[in-house]
Each structure stands twice: as structure tokens, then as C-alpha cells.
Amino acid sequence: MSKYLVVGAGLFGSVFAHEAAMRGNQVTVLEKRNHIAGNIYTKEVEGIQVHMYGAHIFHTKMKNIWDYVRQFADFNHYVNSPIANYHGEIYNLPFNMNTFNKLWGVITPDEAKAKIDEQKKAVLLTDNPTNLEEQAISLIGTDVYEKLVKGYTEKQWGQSATELPAFIIRRLPVRFTYDNNYFNDPYQGIPIGGYTQIVEKLLDNPLISVKTNVDYLKHRNLAADSNTKIIYTGMIDQFFDYKLGALAYRSLRFETEVKDTDNYQGNAVVNYTDSEHPFTRVIEHKHFEFGKGNKGRTVITHEYPQAWHQGDDPYYPINNLQNKTLYKQYTELAKLKAPNVIFGGRLGQGSVKNLV
């Protein structure tokens, strides 16, 4: 029997703990928040499962993953079809024929492609776009870029689109079909009753001990046993006390409120793509479960991107060359100074495969 100390009770850490315990290993899970489930934590408010750290839609191309997660919850058939609000004009996302018809009145894919090509040719573009703005216009033309990409992206990353690298948007979904399904993945849905139950079931094993309100970095002595393997799902730079410098992140602020109406915006996710609104999107949680909950009330959340400072929750690593280079330096440091630690999860960029 091996001993594991898992730092972080999010999805990565909880799946690892579950699989390790199923193989007869002893696992201690430490979570610095006062609840488990990390950023997929859901809480019932007015009979509605509220995504407390932003919307999470489960989707995958892999049937074995879909079968695995459905051991712990039943999923509905929710399909992610967000809409964009630009100064009160409503557009379908991802960019598809419904979007192009609303913008230009075009009906056929050939008409839409011709319009995009016309706009691309009217702008001086290089063959190799050097920033996000050039890359976006080369993909979808100026109208879609100005109305549906520029403002949202600059709010999200806190930088001008001309200062952001082109590769961020190279996989921008553009479809010449009347299809509002954001993901191409065949398996998609929302767990009926929320995500927290999944993590509760993952951690429900006599070989797993869970402790919340414990910051591992302030209690490293909890893993004093040299035979204990550590699974660390936090920030790799913070683990090393920012020895090589701090990685760059973006953070979010959530404002959640109950509204005295049955239906506030008619869709689960509405992106606000102009620069005037300080938030990027509004989530109406009851639409993830098709109106389930209090019929006279609804719960909405505004998401505000903001700069990250040490001590804030990091949500998005900044995807640039400087950050990638520094992250690689930390991974090399980890090999030398922390051979008994496995860094995983969203912040650690790890994998559970073949680790237990």
C-alpha cells in the first residue's frame, strides 16, 4: 500500500484520489477552500444548481471518459449554445450561418465566404498574422471581429488585441452551417443535480481522508513522511515560493444575485462583446437544467475579468512566450528539487495516466 497526499479537491485531485484508493492506497486530500470540488463547485440556491466559479459544460470526444463520469451522476442533454449581445444586437455563437445571416442577410455558405473574403481583401494583412487582431480578421473578416471578438477578448485578457499573440485565436470556431452547438464533441451535458455530487462520490472511500480549510503551503510538515507521494494541483510557481518569478494569470470576479423573475435572459450564457460593459458574460443557471428550480425566481452571475495579483485565485494562465518559457523553467526545477511531487490539474498541466 502506498500513501498519497493530494493537494486540491478539484476534479483532477479527486479523480486521482479515487483511483488511488480503488487500488488499495491510502490517500489524504487537503483543500484550502471551505468546500470540495474546486472550480466546478455547485451550490443549490432557490432549487437551482448555481455554478459558483463560472459556467462549466462537460464535453468530450472520448466515450470512455463519458462512461467514466456518468458513474457518479446522471447527465442531461444540455447543448452549449451561447449568444452574444453587442449593444443590444443578438448574435449566435459560435460564428455560423445564423450569425452571418443576421450580420449581412446572406443565406448560403458561398455568400458568407464571399463576404468574409471581401472584408479580408479590404484590409492590409500579411500572409503570416503577427497578432490576434490580424489573425481574427484573416479568419472571419472585420465585421465579426469588431462586433463579436475585439471587445470581449480585450476585456478577457486585459490587453489590446494587437498586443496579443495570433495563436490564441487560431482555433476560433467558424462554421458555414446553421448550427449553434458550440462544441463538436459527441458527448455533452450537465450533471443533473450539479457537479459537487460527483466529487463527493469520488472521495467517498474509507481509504480517503479529506480536510478542508487547510493550506498545504502553510503546513508542508503534513507530508513529512518521505514515502508519501504528493499530488499538487495548485500553482507551480507558488509551490516554489516564486523562486524564478511569478507566472502571469488572469483572475475573475463573480457577482451572483437572485432575481424575482422566472426567466431573466432566455439563455444560460450571454456574452457581452462590446467594450462598454465591464463584464464578459452573464450566466443564468436554471437554463443549464431546463428551468428546474423556483418558478418565480432565477439566479444570475456576472463575470468580471480582472488582473491577477499574488493571493488572488488564478483562472487563466496567460498564454504567451514569456509565460511558457518561465513555466518550462519551473518544470525543470521540479524534476531537480521535487522528484516526489506530481504536478497536475489546470495549473500544473499534469495527467493522471499511469501515476498509480
Secondary structure, 3 states (H helix, E strand, C coil): CCEEEEECCCHHHHHHHHHHHHCCCEEEEEECCCCCCHHHCEEEECCEEEECCCCCCEEECCHHHHHHHCCCCCECCCCCCCEEEECCEEEECCECHHHHHHHHCCCCHHHHHHHHHHHHHCCCCCCCCCCHHHHHHHHHHHHHHHHHHHHHHHHHHCCCHHHCCHHHHCCCCECCCCCCCCCCCCEEECECCCCHHHHHHHCCCCCEEEEECCCHHHCHHHHCCCCEEEEECCCHHHHCCCCCCCCCEEEEEEEEEEECCCCCCCCCEEEECCCCCCCCEEEEHHHHHCCCCCCCCEEEEEEEEEECCCCCCCCEECCCHHHHHHHHHHHHHHHHHCCCEEECHHHHCCCCCCCC
